Amino acid sequence: MDLTAKITDNILICRVKGDLDHHTAEEFRTFVDYNLENNPVKHLLLDLTNLSFIDSSGIGTLIGRYKKVSSVGGKVVVVNENKQVSRVFEVSGIYEIISSYSSISKAINDI
C-alpha cells in the first residue's frame, strides 16, 4: 500500500494505492488519523483511483474514519473508486454514509 496526503483548505486529501485489507488496514488507520490530528482539517477526501481491492477490514477502517470526522462536523467522501471497490461499497452500505464523486474538484466543491 502506498499512501500520500495533502491539505487543501480544511480538507485532508489522501491518495490510496494498492489494497486496503486486513494486511494494510492498520497502516491506513494510523496514516489517516495522524494527518487528521496534526493538520488543521475538518473533512477527509479519499482518492481511490489506484485502490485495487478492499475487504471487510478496509470497510471497518473507513467506517472508523467516518465516525472520527463526523464527530467534529466533517464529511468523508470518496473519489474515483473502480467497479470492484464500488460494488463492495454498495453491498456494505458505505454509500449510505459516504458520498462518491467522479473527480476531486467536484468533491471539493460539494464539501
Secondary structure by P-SEA (a helix, b strand, c coil): cbbbbbbcccbbbbbbccccccccaaaaaaaaaaaaacccccbbbbbccccccccaaaaaaaaaaaaaaaaabbbbbbccccaaaaaaaaaacccccbbbbccaaaaaaac
